[in-house]
Amino acid sequence: MDLFVINGGKKLSGETTISGSKNAALPVLFATLLTKERCEIKNVPELRDVQSTYELLNYLGKNCFYGYGTFVTGEHSALNPVAPYELVRKMRASILAAGPLTARFGHARFSLPGGCTIGVRPIDIHLDGFRQLGIEISHEKGDVVMTARKLHPAHIKLRFPSVGATENLMMTASLIEGETILENCAREPEIEDIAAVLVRMGASVEGAGTSIIRICGATELKGFTHTVMPDRIETGTFILLCAAAGGKIKLSGADPRPLSALIRAVRKAGVKVYCGRDSITVDAEVSRPKPVNIVTKPHPGFPTDLQAPWMAFMSQCAGECEVHEKIFENRFMHVPELMRMEANITVSDRKAIIHGVPGLVGAPVMASDLRAGAALVVAAAAARGTSVIRRIYHIDRGYEKLEMKLRDLGVDVRRRKDDGTVK
């Protein structure tokens, strides 16, 4: 396994380019299961989760090419609609294969997916929606077995605006004739990205980005070419990186529109953020940020995926602030690691109280999940001295070539093999 060694405490400067969105790319890649025709997806980031998707699609029978930011799929033989535990355990997004496979072939079998340990994330919202579309569901030896004798459109109200369930049901409904209505949908911009793909494939999708989505499916879907949207979470992480460490940076290829909640909060803390059409400039010259309370909410609220990096930033605030986590019940696992860097944080259930300190101090720490790892990178860049971050394979799941981009911005970072010699 690899680790990061970061010598922090230096103000940032420079420019880097934002990668394609992991959370948008993965459902688009699984949408290729809806058609036998050639599909080409551009601006796909080189990440562990994308590699896992490549392996799963190939196992299912897709012929895939992946390199230089482009992912191409085709078919030369019948697909195998069975997803084994060895592959799906690597990431939660593998559940997105279930809907397309069942819609196209009438059956699918898959193991329960794995992923980050940030709380209970059951797939019952997916399964409840599948049942309303006419899919019979049973469980055998740890697998979920889905069978559809006759799929039909339905009016489905989600009990929670789950991003994954919204995407899965949208893809499934795209191969069902008639109008399916999804209510209480996720409103994240990644939903609009997959909707654009489904329209190119021949379905009709209205309302993506709102709470009610209408899908008119087709009996057969076409291939497509699509460019993945910029990664808003990577963008937000770099905004908070500069806000915490200080300095001035430019993020090219960034879309500021999906990050309005974060940008408002960062500006309220005293950091200047300038938004262009496809770029963002961050100017953080304040010695310590003002304390700002945040509450994570579904989009367009403050993103839960930026809660951990936000806490790293606020750890140095001039005062006291609160972070309320309303999405996941176990997403404060980065707190003990930040406290090793002399942050002062008190956690009670889903609320964290941050007592700002004048500065963080470098220390050996360990990433527990993807976004917790990003928070430790933000903290290490801001801290005085050297930090060693272990288990960075979590970070590699969601940040493309991170150490190269950090160096572009002036961070002193090295990737090393974790051979036990680095203290």
C-alpha positions in Angstrom: 0.0 0.0 0.0 1.0 3.6 -0.6 1.1 6.6 1.7 1.5 10.4 1.4 4.2 12.4 3.1 3.1 16.1 3.2 5.3 18.9 4.5 2.7 21.6 5.2 2.5 25.1 6.4 3.2 26.7 3.0 0.8 29.1 1.2 -0.4 27.8 -2.1 -0.2 29.2 -5.6 -0.6 27.9 -9.1 -3.3 26.3 -11.3 -4.6 22.9 -11.9 -7.4 21.3 -14.0 -10.4 19.6 -12.5 -11.1 16.0 -13.6 -14.3 14.4 -14.8 -16.8 13.5 -12.1 -16.5 10.1 -10.5 -20.1 10.2 -9.3 -21.3 11.2 -12.8 -19.1 8.8 -14.7 -20.0 5.6 -12.9 -23.8 5.6 -13.7 -23.0 6.5 -17.3 -20.7 3.6 -17.6 -23.4 1.2 -16.2 -25.9 2.7 -18.6 -23.9 1.1 -21.4 -25.5 -2.2 -20.2 -28.8 -0.9 -21.7 -27.6 -1.3 -25.3 -25.5 -3.6 -27.4 -24.4 -0.7 -29.6 -21.0 1.1 -29.2 -20.8 3.7 -26.5 -18.0 6.3 -26.0 -17.6 8.2 -22.8 -15.0 11.0 -22.6 -13.4 12.9 -19.6 -13.5 9.7 -17.5 -11.1 10.1 -14.5 -8.5 7.4 -13.9 -9.7 6.1 -10.5 -9.9 2.8 -8.6 -13.7 2.9 -8.8 -13.6 3.3 -12.6 -11.1 0.4 -12.8 -13.4 -1.7 -10.7 -16.3 -0.8 -13.1 -14.2 -1.7 -16.1 -13.5 -5.2 -14.5 -17.2 -5.7 -13.7 -18.4 -4.7 -17.2 -15.8 -7.0 -18.8 -16.9 -9.9 -16.6 -20.5 -9.3 -17.6 -19.5 -9.6 -21.2 -18.9 -6.1 -22.4 -15.9 -5.4 -24.5 -14.3 -2.4 -22.9 -11.4 0.0 -23.7 -10.3 2.4 -21.1 -7.4 4.8 -21.4 -6.4 8.4 -21.9 -9.7 9.7 -20.3 -11.9 7.7 -22.7 -14.0 4.7 -22.0 -15.5 2.7 -25.0 -17.8 -0.3 -24.8 -19.3 -2.7 -27.3 -20.7 -6.3 -27.4 -19.6 -9.3 -29.4 -21.6 -12.0 -27.6 -24.5 -12.4 -25.1 -24.0 -10.8 -21.6 -23.9 -12.7 -18.4 -26.3 -11.0 -15.9 -24.6 -12.3 -12.8 -22.4 -10.0 -10.7 -20.2 -12.0 -8.3 -19.2 -10.9 -4.8 -15.5 -10.7 -5.7 -16.2 -7.8 -8.0 -19.2 -5.9 -6.5 -17.6 -5.9 -3.0 -15.2 -3.2 -4.1 -17.7 -0.4 -4.4 -21.3 0.5 -3.7 -21.9 1.8 -7.3 -21.9 -1.8 -8.6 -25.6 -1.9 -7.6 -26.2 0.3 -10.6 -25.7 -2.7 -12.8 -28.8 -4.4 -11.4 -31.5 -2.2 -13.0 -30.1 -2.1 -16.5 -29.4 -5.8 -16.6 -32.9 -6.7 -15.4 -34.6 -4.2 -17.7 -32.7 -5.6 -20.7 -32.6 -9.3 -20.0 -35.5 -9.9 -17.6 -33.2 -11.2 -14.8 -30.1 -10.4 -12.8 -28.2 -11.8 -9.8 -25.7 -9.8 -7.8 -24.1 -9.8 -4.4 -24.7 -6.9 -2.0 -22.2 -4.2 -2.8 -19.3 -2.9 -0.7 -17.8 0.5 -0.4 -16.8 3.1 2.2 -17.8 2.5 5.9 -19.5 5.8 6.5 -22.7 4.5 7.8 -25.6 2.2 6.9 -26.5 2.7 3.3 -29.2 0.0 2.5 -30.3 -0.7 -1.0 -34.0 -1.1 0.0 -34.9 2.2 -1.8 -33.6 0.6 -5.0 -35.4 -2.7 -4.4 -38.7 -1.0 -3.4 -38.7 0.9 -6.7 -37.8 -2.2 -8.7 -40.8 -4.1 -7.2 -43.1 -1.3 -8.3 -41.8 -1.7 -11.9 -42.8 -5.4 -11.9 -39.5 -7.0 -10.7 -39.7 -9.9 -8.4 -36.9 -10.0 -5.8 -35.6 -12.9 -3.7 -32.4 -13.6 -1.7 -30.2 -16.7 -2.2 -26.9 -17.3 -0.4 -26.2 -13.6 0.2 -27.2 -12.7 -3.4 -30.1 -10.6 -4.6 -32.0 -12.3 -7.4 -34.2 -10.1 -9.6 -36.7 -11.5 -12.1 -39.0 -9.6 -14.4 -41.7 -11.5 -16.3 -43.5 -8.3 -17.4 -42.0 -4.8 -16.7 -44.5 -1.9 -16.5 -44.3 1.8 -15.9 -45.2 3.1 -12.4 -45.5 6.2 -10.2 -42.9 5.8 -7.6 -42.3 8.0 -4.6 -38.9 7.5 -3.0 -38.9 7.7 0.8 -35.5 9.5 0.6 -34.0 11.4 -2.3 -31.3 8.7 -2.9 -28.9 9.6 -5.8 -28.2 5.9 -6.6 -31.8 4.8 -6.4 -32.9 7.7 -8.6 -30.2 6.8 -11.2 -31.0 3.1 -11.1 -34.7 3.6 -11.5 -34.2 6.1 -14.3 -32.1 3.6 -16.3 -34.5 0.8 -15.7 -37.5 2.9 -16.7 -35.7 3.9 -19.9 -36.3 0.3 -21.3 -40.0 0.2 -20.3 -42.6 1.5 -22.7 -44.9 4.1 -21.2 -44.4 6.9 -18.7 -42.7 6.2 -15.3 -42.9 9.0 -12.8 -40.3 9.3 -10.0 -41.2 11.5 -7.1 -38.9 12.9 -4.3 -35.9 12.3 -6.6 -32.3 13.3 -5.9 -31.6 16.7 -7.4 -27.8 16.4 -7.7 -26.3 17.6 -11.0 -25.0 14.1 -11.7 -28.7 13.2 -12.2 -28.9 15.6 -15.1 -25.7 14.1 -16.6 -27.2 10.6 -16.7 -30.5 12.0 -18.0 -28.7 13.6 -20.9 -27.2 10.2 -21.7 -30.6 8.4 -21.6 -32.0 11.0 -23.9 -29.2 10.4 -26.4 -30.0 6.7 -26.2 -33.6 7.2 -27.2 -35.6 7.6 -24.0 -37.5 10.7 -23.1 -36.5 12.2 -19.7 -38.1 15.4 -18.2 -37.5 17.0 -14.9 -33.9 15.9 -14.1 -32.5 18.2 -11.5 -36.0 18.6 -9.9 -37.8 16.4 -7.4 -40.1 14.9 -10.0 -38.7 13.1 -13.1 -40.8 11.6 -15.9 -39.3 8.9 -18.1 -40.9 7.5 -21.3 -39.0 4.4 -22.2 -38.2 2.7 -25.5 -38.1 -1.0 -26.4 -34.5 -0.6 -27.6 -31.9 1.9 -26.8 -29.0 3.2 -29.0 -25.3 3.8 -28.4 -24.0 7.2 -27.5 -21.1 9.6 -27.1 -20.9 11.6 -24.0 -18.5 13.9 -22.1 -18.6 13.6 -18.3 -19.2 16.8 -16.3 -16.5 18.2 -14.0 -16.1 16.8 -10.6 -17.8 19.2 -8.1 -16.5 17.3 -5.1 -12.9 17.5 -6.3 -13.5 21.2 -7.1 -14.8 21.8 -3.6 -11.9 19.9 -2.0 -9.4 22.1 -3.7 -11.3 25.3 -2.7 -11.1 24.1 0.9 -7.4 23.1 0.5 -6.5 26.7 -0.5 -8.9 28.2 2.1 -7.2 26.1 4.9 -3.5 26.5 3.8 -3.8 30.1 2.4 -2.6 31.5 -0.9 -4.2 32.0 -4.3 -5.0 29.3 -6.8 -6.9 28.8 -10.0 -9.0 25.8 -10.8 -9.5 25.3 -14.6 -12.3 23.2 -16.1 -14.4 23.8 -13.0 -18.2 24.5 -12.9 -19.1 26.8 -9.9 -22.8 26.4 -10.3 -23.3 23.1 -8.4 -21.2 24.4 -5.5 -23.2 27.5 -4.5 -23.8 26.3 -0.9 -20.0 25.7 -0.3 -19.0 28.9 -2.0 -21.4 30.9 0.2 -20.0 29.3 3.3 -16.4 29.8 2.3 -17.0 33.5 1.5 -18.8 33.9 4.8 -15.6 32.6 6.5 -13.6 35.4 4.9 -12.1 33.7 1.8 -12.5 35.3 -1.6 -13.8 33.1 -4.4 -14.1 34.4 -8.0 -16.3 32.3 -10.3 -15.9 32.3 -14.1 -17.8 30.3 -16.7 -15.4 27.3 -16.4 -12.9 28.3 -13.8 -12.7 29.3 -10.1 -10.1 31.4 -8.4 -9.6 31.2 -4.6 -7.8 33.9 -2.7 -7.3 33.1 1.0 -5.2 35.7 2.6 -6.9 35.8 6.0 -4.9 34.5 8.9 -7.7 32.6 10.4 -11.2 32.0 9.0 -14.4 33.2 10.7 -16.4 30.4 12.3 -19.3 29.2 10.1 -21.9 26.6 11.0 -23.0 24.2 8.3 -25.7 21.4 8.0 -25.3 18.7 5.3 -28.3 18.3 3.1 -29.2 16.8 -0.2 -28.5 19.0 -3.2 -28.7 22.0 -3.4 -27.7 22.0 0.2 -24.2 21.6 1.6 -22.7 18.4 0.3 -22.1 15.6 2.7 -19.0 14.6 0.6 -17.4 18.0 1.6 -18.2 17.9 5.3 -14.9 16.3 6.3 -12.7 18.7 4.3 -14.8 21.6 5.6 -14.0 20.4 9.2 -10.3 20.4 8.4 -10.7 24.0 7.2 -12.8 25.1 10.2 -10.4 23.5 12.7 -8.4 26.7 12.5 -11.3 29.1 12.7 -11.2 32.1 15.1 -13.9 30.9 17.4 -16.4 28.0 17.6 -18.7 26.5 15.1 -20.9 23.5 14.5 -21.2 20.8 11.8 -24.5 18.9 11.6 -24.4 15.7 9.5 -27.9 15.0 8.3 -27.1 12.4 5.6 -25.0 9.6 7.1 -25.0 8.5 10.7 -21.3 7.6 10.9 -19.4 10.2 9.0 -17.2 11.7 11.7 -14.5 9.0 11.6 -12.0 11.6 10.5 -12.4 13.5 13.7 -9.9 11.4 15.8 -7.3 11.8 13.1 -7.8 15.6 13.0 -7.4 15.6 16.7 -4.0 13.9 16.3 -3.1 17.0 14.4 -4.2 19.1 17.5 -7.6 20.0 16.3 -10.2 20.5 19.1 -13.4 18.9 18.1 -16.3 17.4 20.2 -18.7 15.0 18.7 -22.2 14.2 20.0 -24.3 11.9 17.8 -24.5 13.7 14.4 -23.2 17.0 15.6 -19.6 18.1 15.8 -18.5 21.3 17.7 -15.2 22.7 16.5 -13.2 24.9 18.8 -10.8 26.6 16.5 -7.1 26.4 17.2 -4.4 28.9 15.9 -2.9 26.1 13.7 -2.7 22.4 13.1 0.5 20.3 13.6 1.7 17.6 11.3 1.2 14.0 12.5 0.9 10.4 11.3 -2.7 9.8 10.4 -4.9 7.2 8.6 -7.7 7.6 6.1 -10.8 5.6 7.0 -12.7 6.4 3.8 -12.5 8.5 0.7 -13.7 11.9 2.0 -12.0 11.5 5.3 -8.8 11.0 3.4 -9.4 14.2 1.5 -9.9 16.0 4.8 -6.5 14.7 6.1 -4.8 16.0 2.9 -6.4 19.5 3.5 -5.3 19.4 7.1 -1.8 18.2 6.3 -1.3 21.0 3.7 -2.3 23.6 6.3 -0.4 22.1 9.2 3.1 23.0 10.4 5.5 20.2 10.0 5.3 16.8 8.3 2.2 14.6 8.1 2.1 10.9 7.0 -1.2 9.8 5.6 -1.7 6.0 5.4 -4.4 4.0 3.6 -4.5 6.4 0.7 -6.1 3.7 -1.5 -9.3 5.2 -0.2 -8.3 8.6 -1.7 -7.4 7.0 -5.0 -11.0 5.9 -5.3 -12.1 9.4 -6.0 -9.2 11.8 -6.7 -7.3 11.4 -10.0 -3.6 11.9 -9.9 -4.0 13.9 -6.6 -0.3 14.3 -5.7 0.4 15.7 -9.2 -2.3 18.3 -8.8 -1.2 19.1 -5.3 2.3 19.8 -6.6 0.8 22.1 -9.3 -0.6 24.2 -6.4 2.6 24.3 -4.4 2.0 21.5 -1.9 5.1 19.6 -0.8 3.8 16.0 -1.2 5.4 12.6 -2.0 3.8 9.2 -2.6 5.8 6.4 -0.9 5.3 2.7 -0.5 4.2 1.9 3.1 7.1 -0.4 4.0 6.9 0.5 7.7 10.0 2.7 7.6 8.1 6.0 7.4 7.2 7.3 10.8 
